[in-house]
Amino acid sequence: MRAIERAAHRAMLEAIQEAGYPYMRMPHVALMAHMTADGLRITEFADLMQVTKSAASQLVTFLEGHGLVERVPDPSDGRASLVRATSAADAGFRAARHRYAEIEDDWERAIGRGGLARLAKMLGELEANRPRALTKRSSRRS
């Protein structure tokens, strides 16, 4: 599963770079993949990406320097800020979505429409019913 995910991410990164964002790298794409219309706090990006707050902040600073994201006041907490995409990122989002649609079309050709639907259903079931070995353990006692 991880090899397929990596290949899809590399293909989307290539499409984003060809769309006019040659400086983008996989960590930048990973952050942008979690972007919401309202924006998120840096701590939320860090949690979603499973990186430190410092690492997420560095990525935001880089993307902000290229005009792709902006920090805006968090309306629910005046001390905090949210990070959201700017319109300068729109072409990159479109390129990534278009490339991902092409990838899904390739998968459908490889395993058929029904096969792709079954795969999506099975992966959803695995996600919803993660084996205990894959879930976070609250404490371990010897």
Z-matrix of the N, CA and C atoms (Angstrom, degrees):
N
C 1 1.461
C 2 1.529 1 110.14
N 3 1.330 2 114.98 1 -40.43
C 4 1.471 3 118.83 2 -178.09
C 5 1.525 4 111.06 3 -66.45
N 6 1.323 5 118.27 4 -38.83
C 7 1.464 6 120.99 5 179.66
C 8 1.528 7 110.88 6 -63.52
N 9 1.327 8 117.14 7 -39.99
C 10 1.465 9 121.29 8 178.43
C 11 1.524 10 109.48 9 -66.79
N 12 1.327 11 116.70 10 -42.53
C 13 1.464 12 120.69 11 178.63
C 14 1.531 13 110.77 12 -61.11
N 15 1.322 14 116.48 13 -45.48
C 16 1.478 15 119.91 14 179.81
C 17 1.525 16 111.14 15 -61.82
N 18 1.316 17 117.10 16 -42.90
C 19 1.464 18 120.17 17 179.98
C 20 1.527 19 110.86 18 -62.78
N 21 1.327 20 116.92 19 -41.21
C 22 1.471 21 120.28 20 178.15
C 23 1.520 22 110.34 21 -64.89
N 24 1.319 23 117.56 22 -42.27
C 25 1.464 24 120.60 23 179.14
C 26 1.523 25 111.63 24 -64.30
N 27 1.334 26 116.91 25 -40.38
C 28 1.473 27 119.57 26 177.83
C 29 1.525 28 110.60 27 -63.11
N 30 1.324 29 117.15 28 -41.25
C 31 1.467 30 120.70 29 179.73
C 32 1.528 31 110.65 30 -64.79
N 33 1.329 32 117.12 31 -40.65
C 34 1.466 33 119.76 32 178.97
C 35 1.531 34 110.45 33 -69.12
N 36 1.334 35 117.61 34 -38.21
C 37 1.467 36 120.26 35 177.41
C 38 1.519 37 110.28 36 -61.29
N 39 1.301 38 116.68 37 -43.74
C 40 1.469 39 120.56 38 178.33
C 41 1.527 40 110.68 39 -59.41
N 42 1.322 41 117.35 40 -43.38
C 43 1.468 42 121.00 41 179.16
C 44 1.525 43 110.63 42 -64.29
N 45 1.312 44 117.13 43 -39.42
C 46 1.472 45 121.21 44 179.03
C 47 1.526 46 109.88 45 -65.39
N 48 1.330 47 116.68 46 -43.71
C 49 1.465 48 119.67 47 178.85
C 50 1.525 49 111.02 48 -62.72
N 51 1.328 50 117.11 49 -41.63
C 52 1.466 51 121.29 50 178.81
C 53 1.523 52 112.21 51 -67.52
N 54 1.340 53 116.91 52 -23.68
C 55 1.466 54 121.24 53 -179.71
C 56 1.526 55 112.33 54 -81.25
N 57 1.322 56 116.96 55 4.26
C 58 1.461 57 119.57 56 175.77
C 59 1.519 58 115.41 57 113.50
N 60 1.323 59 116.25 58 15.93
C 61 1.462 60 120.88 59 -179.28
C 62 1.543 61 109.45 60 -125.20
N 63 1.341 62 117.99 61 61.52
C 64 1.469 63 120.43 62 -174.15
C 65 1.527 64 114.22 63 -65.05
N 66 1.290 65 117.55 64 -17.85
C 67 1.467 66 123.03 65 -177.95
C 68 1.524 67 112.82 66 -85.48
N 69 1.321 68 116.66 67 -8.16
C 70 1.463 69 120.01 68 -178.73
C 71 1.523 70 110.05 69 -71.78
N 72 1.333 71 114.66 70 140.68
C 73 1.453 72 122.57 71 175.94
C 74 1.527 73 107.68 72 -127.35
N 75 1.314 74 116.16 73 171.55
C 76 1.457 75 120.99 74 -174.70
C 77 1.539 76 113.11 75 -55.64
N 78 1.336 77 120.21 76 -43.07
C 79 1.471 78 118.25 77 178.84
C 80 1.531 79 113.08 78 -61.37
N 81 1.334 80 117.09 79 -33.94
C 82 1.473 81 119.88 80 178.11
C 83 1.522 82 110.39 81 -67.68
N 84 1.317 83 115.20 82 -41.41
C 85 1.467 84 120.30 83 178.82
C 86 1.534 85 109.62 84 -65.02
N 87 1.329 86 116.30 85 -39.75
C 88 1.463 87 119.95 86 179.28
C 89 1.525 88 110.80 87 -60.56
N 90 1.315 89 117.19 88 -41.34
C 91 1.466 90 119.73 89 177.91
C 92 1.527 91 110.49 90 -66.22
N 93 1.315 92 116.62 91 -47.06
C 94 1.463 93 120.47 92 -178.28
C 95 1.525 94 111.53 93 -63.55
N 96 1.327 95 117.56 94 -28.38
C 97 1.468 96 120.62 95 179.23
C 98 1.524 97 111.89 96 -64.63
N 99 1.318 98 117.21 97 -22.64
C 100 1.470 99 121.26 98 179.72
C 101 1.525 100 112.81 99 -94.90
N 102 1.321 101 116.80 100 1.71
C 103 1.465 102 121.51 101 -175.97
C 104 1.531 103 110.66 102 -63.62
N 105 1.313 104 115.56 103 141.45
C 106 1.468 105 121.62 104 174.14
C 107 1.520 106 108.32 105 -119.62
N 108 1.310 107 116.59 106 163.03
C 109 1.466 108 120.70 107 -179.51
C 110 1.533 109 111.59 108 -61.90
N 111 1.324 110 116.54 109 -37.68
C 112 1.467 111 120.24 110 -179.07
C 113 1.514 112 112.89 111 -82.49
N 114 1.315 113 117.29 112 -19.67
C 115 1.451 114 121.59 113 -177.83
C 116 1.517 115 111.80 114 95.73
N 117 1.311 116 115.12 115 163.64
C 118 1.461 117 122.44 116 179.45
C 119 1.521 118 109.06 117 -133.66
N 120 1.313 119 115.48 118 158.83
C 121 1.456 120 120.79 119 172.93
C 122 1.523 121 108.91 120 -76.29
N 123 1.316 122 115.92 121 155.03
C 124 1.461 123 120.12 122 178.68
C 125 1.523 124 110.49 123 -58.42
N 126 1.317 125 117.73 124 -37.58
C 127 1.473 126 119.93 125 179.22
C 128 1.533 127 110.99 126 -62.51
N 129 1.328 128 117.05 127 -33.99
C 130 1.467 129 120.11 128 178.24
C 131 1.533 130 110.64 129 -68.86
N 132 1.348 131 116.37 130 -41.93
C 133 1.465 132 119.02 131 175.83
C 134 1.523 133 109.94 132 -60.19
N 135 1.332 134 116.85 133 -44.22
C 136 1.462 135 120.84 134 -179.43
C 137 1.524 136 110.70 135 -59.07
N 138 1.323 137 117.01 136 -45.17
C 139 1.466 138 120.80 137 178.96
C 140 1.527 139 111.26 138 -62.82
N 141 1.318 140 117.11 139 -46.18
C 142 1.464 141 120.94 140 -178.37
C 143 1.524 142 111.90 141 -64.49
N 144 1.330 143 115.99 142 -36.62
C 145 1.464 144 120.73 143 -177.53
C 146 1.525 145 112.32 144 -88.71
N 147 1.313 146 116.23 145 -9.68
C 148 1.463 147 122.13 146 -177.14
C 149 1.522 148 111.40 147 59.05
N 150 1.339 149 114.53 148 48.43
C 151 1.461 150 122.55 149 175.93
C 152 1.527 151 107.95 150 -129.16
N 153 1.302 152 116.02 151 172.72
C 154 1.461 153 119.45 152 177.78
C 155 1.521 154 110.32 153 -73.66
N 156 1.309 155 115.34 154 159.74
C 157 1.462 156 120.46 155 175.85
C 158 1.532 157 109.98 156 -60.45
N 159 1.315 158 116.43 157 -37.52
C 160 1.461 159 121.30 158 178.67
C 161 1.533 160 111.37 159 -62.21
N 162 1.331 161 116.68 160 -43.08
C 163 1.469 162 120.42 161 179.15
C 164 1.524 163 110.84 162 -64.34
N 165 1.334 164 116.39 163 -43.96
C 166 1.467 165 119.78 164 178.46
C 167 1.526 166 110.18 165 -63.36
N 168 1.312 167 116.90 166 -40.20
C 169 1.463 168 120.98 167 179.52
C 170 1.527 169 111.23 168 -62.92
N 171 1.332 170 117.00 169 -39.76
C 172 1.466 171 120.47 170 177.34
C 173 1.524 172 111.29 171 -62.92
N 174 1.318 173 116.73 172 -41.16
C 175 1.462 174 120.39 173 178.27
C 176 1.527 175 110.64 174 -64.08
N 177 1.335 176 116.67 175 -43.68
C 178 1.464 177 120.81 176 178.78
C 179 1.521 178 110.16 177 -62.11
N 180 1.318 179 117.68 178 -43.59
C 181 1.466 180 121.10 179 179.80
C 182 1.524 181 110.88 180 -60.96
N 183 1.328 182 116.99 181 -42.08
C 184 1.460 183 121.30 182 177.59
C 185 1.528 184 110.70 183 -61.45
N 186 1.318 185 116.10 184 -50.43
C 187 1.471 186 120.60 185 -178.43
C 188 1.526 187 111.55 186 -65.77
N 189 1.313 188 116.41 187 -35.10
C 190 1.462 189 121.02 188 176.71
C 191 1.529 190 109.82 189 -64.60
N 192 1.318 191 116.60 190 -39.95
C 193 1.459 192 121.37 191 177.37
C 194 1.516 193 113.38 192 -62.04
N 195 1.311 194 116.43 193 -26.33
C 196 1.470 195 121.54 194 177.71
C 197 1.525 196 111.62 195 -95.81
N 198 1.318 197 116.62 196 4.92
C 199 1.463 198 120.70 197 175.63
C 200 1.516 199 115.08 198 77.58
N 201 1.337 200 118.39 199 13.29
C 202 1.456 201 120.83 200 -175.42
C 203 1.529 202 113.40 201 -89.27
N 204 1.330 203 116.39 202 -23.22
C 205 1.456 204 121.03 203 176.99
C 206 1.521 205 108.95 204 -134.38
N 207 1.322 206 113.83 205 161.56
C 208 1.464 207 120.11 206 175.67
C 209 1.517 208 108.53 207 -139.21
N 210 1.319 209 114.38 208 153.95
C 211 1.467 210 120.60 209 174.89
C 212 1.516 211 106.84 210 -100.64
N 213 1.312 212 115.49 211 130.83
C 214 1.470 213 121.40 212 179.43
C 215 1.525 214 108.17 213 -129.27
N 216 1.329 215 117.43 214 153.55
C 217 1.465 216 119.27 215 178.40
C 218 1.525 217 111.30 216 -60.10
N 219 1.324 218 115.37 217 141.04
C 220 1.457 219 121.34 218 176.26
C 221 1.524 220 107.37 219 -80.65
N 222 1.334 221 118.29 220 115.70
C 223 1.461 222 120.15 221 -177.25
C 224 1.529 223 113.58 222 -62.57
N 225 1.344 224 116.62 223 -21.03
C 226 1.463 225 119.19 224 -179.67
C 227 1.529 226 112.66 225 -89.74
N 228 1.329 227 117.29 226 -10.87
C 229 1.464 228 121.30 227 -179.16
C 230 1.523 229 108.49 228 -155.60
N 231 1.307 230 116.29 229 104.05
C 232 1.454 231 121.78 230 -176.40
C 233 1.516 232 114.96 231 -59.85
N 234 1.332 233 117.30 232 -18.50
C 235 1.464 234 120.40 233 179.89
C 236 1.517 235 112.50 234 -83.61
N 237 1.312 236 116.76 235 -16.84
C 238 1.463 237 121.30 236 -174.12
C 239 1.523 238 111.23 237 -106.67
N 240 1.323 239 115.19 238 165.14
C 241 1.462 240 119.45 239 174.78
C 242 1.524 241 109.31 240 -129.04
N 243 1.307 242 113.64 241 157.23
C 244 1.456 243 122.02 242 176.11
C 245 1.514 244 108.63 243 -110.10
N 246 1.308 245 116.55 244 150.72
C 247 1.457 246 122.10 245 175.78
C 248 1.518 247 106.98 246 -110.22
N 249 1.318 248 115.27 247 127.09
C 250 1.469 249 118.98 248 177.87
C 251 1.529 250 109.08 249 -137.82
N 252 1.320 251 114.74 250 157.72
C 253 1.464 252 121.03 251 -179.30
C 254 1.517 253 109.97 252 -72.77
N 255 1.321 254 115.12 253 149.16
C 256 1.458 255 121.14 254 173.22
C 257 1.530 256 108.31 255 -98.61
N 258 1.294 257 116.13 256 172.08
C 259 1.466 258 119.72 257 178.82
C 260 1.525 259 111.43 258 -65.22
N 261 1.323 260 117.96 259 -19.23
C 262 1.462 261 120.81 260 177.81
C 263 1.525 262 111.80 261 -65.64
N 264 1.328 263 117.41 262 -18.33
C 265 1.467 264 121.71 263 179.70
C 266 1.525 265 112.32 264 -89.33
N 267 1.317 266 117.51 265 -9.93
C 268 1.475 267 120.92 266 -173.43
C 269 1.518 268 113.75 267 -56.56
N 270 1.327 269 117.85 268 -44.30
C 271 1.471 270 120.10 269 -178.74
C 272 1.531 271 110.65 270 -63.80
N 273 1.306 272 117.96 271 -34.66
C 274 1.460 273 121.26 272 177.43
C 275 1.512 274 111.71 273 -67.15
N 276 1.343 275 116.26 274 -43.13
C 277 1.464 276 119.62 275 176.63
C 278 1.534 277 110.36 276 -61.23
N 279 1.335 278 116.64 277 -43.47
C 280 1.469 279 119.81 278 179.33
C 281 1.526 280 111.18 279 -62.02
N 282 1.334 281 116.88 280 -43.97
C 283 1.469 282 121.06 281 -179.89
C 284 1.528 283 110.47 282 -62.13
N 285 1.333 284 117.04 283 -42.58
C 286 1.462 285 120.67 284 -179.84
C 287 1.527 286 110.74 285 -65.53
N 288 1.326 287 117.11 286 -44.59
C 289 1.473 288 120.04 287 179.79
C 290 1.530 289 111.15 288 -63.78
N 291 1.334 290 116.28 289 -40.98
C 292 1.461 291 120.28 290 179.35
C 293 1.534 292 110.33 291 -63.77
N 294 1.321 293 116.47 292 -44.89
C 295 1.464 294 119.53 293 -179.36
C 296 1.524 295 110.76 294 -65.87
N 297 1.329 296 117.10 295 -38.17
C 298 1.464 297 119.55 296 178.96
C 299 1.531 298 110.71 297 -65.42
N 300 1.324 299 117.39 298 -37.61
C 301 1.471 300 120.68 299 176.41
C 302 1.524 301 110.11 300 -62.22
N 303 1.334 302 116.98 301 -39.60
C 304 1.466 303 120.31 302 176.95
C 305 1.530 304 110.92 303 -63.58
N 306 1.326 305 116.18 304 -40.48
C 307 1.463 306 120.68 305 179.09
C 308 1.527 307 109.90 306 -63.12
N 309 1.326 308 117.12 307 -44.85
C 310 1.465 309 119.86 308 178.19
C 311 1.526 310 111.09 309 -62.32
N 312 1.330 311 117.02 310 -37.32
C 313 1.470 312 120.01 311 175.91
C 314 1.527 313 110.68 312 -61.73
N 315 1.345 314 116.75 313 -41.25
C 316 1.464 315 120.70 314 177.68
C 317 1.528 316 110.31 315 -62.22
N 318 1.323 317 116.71 316 -43.66
C 319 1.468 318 120.49 317 179.37
C 320 1.525 319 110.22 318 -62.15
N 321 1.325 320 115.82 319 -41.13
C 322 1.468 321 119.83 320 179.82
C 323 1.527 322 110.68 321 -63.37
N 324 1.321 323 117.10 322 -40.62
C 325 1.462 324 120.22 323 177.71
C 326 1.529 325 110.36 324 -64.96
N 327 1.324 326 117.17 325 -34.22
C 328 1.462 327 121.06 326 -177.39
C 329 1.522 328 112.40 327 -74.41
N 330 1.336 329 117.68 328 -40.53
C 331 1.472 330 118.89 329 -174.64
C 332 1.521 331 113.23 330 -122.83
N 333 1.322 332 116.99 331 4.18
C 334 1.456 333 120.87 332 177.63
C 335 1.528 334 111.77 333 83.45
N 336 1.323 335 114.96 334 157.05
C 337 1.464 336 120.90 335 -179.36
C 338 1.535 337 111.02 336 -59.94
N 339 1.325 338 115.72 337 -44.59
C 340 1.467 339 119.60 338 179.08
C 341 1.522 340 111.50 339 -64.71
N 342 1.335 341 116.19 340 -39.22
C 343 1.457 342 120.12 341 178.86
C 344 1.517 343 111.77 342 -63.89
N 345 1.320 344 116.25 343 -41.11
C 346 1.463 345 120.42 344 178.94
C 347 1.526 346 110.36 345 -66.39
N 348 1.312 347 116.80 346 -40.20
C 349 1.472 348 120.34 347 178.19
C 350 1.527 349 110.59 348 -64.80
N 351 1.343 350 116.54 349 -42.00
C 352 1.471 351 119.75 350 178.20
C 353 1.525 352 110.94 351 -64.79
N 354 1.340 353 116.40 352 -41.19
C 355 1.458 354 120.40 353 178.51
C 356 1.523 355 110.73 354 -60.85
N 357 1.323 356 116.66 355 -47.15
C 358 1.467 357 120.52 356 179.42
C 359 1.529 358 110.64 357 -60.11
N 360 1.332 359 115.88 358 -41.48
C 361 1.469 360 120.14 359 179.40
C 362 1.523 361 110.76 360 -64.84
N 363 1.322 362 116.53 361 -44.94
C 364 1.465 363 120.13 362 -179.25
C 365 1.526 364 111.43 363 -64.71
N 366 1.322 365 117.23 364 -41.41
C 367 1.466 366 119.62 365 178.62
C 368 1.529 367 110.46 366 -64.99
N 369 1.319 368 116.71 367 -38.47
C 370 1.465 369 120.28 368 175.51
C 371 1.518 370 111.70 369 -61.99
N 372 1.328 371 116.12 370 -40.35
C 373 1.463 372 120.12 371 178.26
C 374 1.524 373 111.14 372 -66.51
N 375 1.326 374 116.56 373 -40.44
C 376 1.463 375 119.52 374 177.10
C 377 1.525 376 110.74 375 -62.28
N 378 1.313 377 116.16 376 -42.61
C 379 1.470 378 120.24 377 179.11
C 380 1.521 379 111.26 378 -63.38
N 381 1.314 380 116.40 379 -42.83
C 382 1.466 381 120.75 380 -178.55
C 383 1.527 382 112.47 381 -72.05
N 384 1.304 383 117.32 382 -26.30
C 385 1.468 384 121.33 383 -176.58
C 386 1.519 385 110.89 384 -123.81
N 387 1.309 386 116.08 385 50.80
C 388 1.462 387 119.68 386 -178.69
C 389 1.522 388 110.88 387 -55.27
N 390 1.307 389 115.70 388 134.61
C 391 1.463 390 118.35 389 174.50
C 392 1.528 391 109.77 390 -60.18
N 393 1.314 392 115.75 391 149.34
C 394 1.466 393 119.36 392 -178.48
C 395 1.517 394 112.46 393 -54.61
N 396 1.311 395 117.98 394 -31.52
C 397 1.459 396 121.10 395 -179.05
C 398 1.526 397 112.16 396 -63.26
N 399 1.339 398 117.27 397 -20.86
C 400 1.467 399 120.79 398 -178.58
C 401 1.518 400 112.94 399 -99.32
N 402 1.312 401 118.06 400 -5.49
C 403 1.449 402 119.91 401 -179.08
C 404 1.517 403 109.88 402 -94.50
N 405 1.311 404 115.00 403 157.14
C 406 1.448 405 121.57 404 -179.70
C 407 1.528 406 109.12 405 -67.72
N 408 1.263 407 116.40 406 131.34
C 409 1.468 408 120.62 407 178.15
C 410 1.520 409 108.63 408 -93.47
N 411 1.319 410 115.98 409 128.59
C 412 1.461 411 120.23 410 -177.37
C 413 1.526 412 111.42 411 -68.69
N 414 1.300 413 117.66 412 -38.18
C 415 1.468 414 119.88 413 175.55
C 416 1.507 415 109.00 414 -162.16
N 417 1.278 416 114.28 415 153.20
C 418 1.459 417 120.38 416 178.65
C 419 1.506 418 108.66 417 -120.16
N 420 1.280 419 116.75 418 126.88
C 421 1.467 420 120.45 419 179.99
C 422 1.525 421 109.10 420 -115.90
N 423 1.316 422 114.55 421 136.53
C 424 1.463 423 119.69 422 179.36
C 425 1.503 424 111.20 423 -97.52
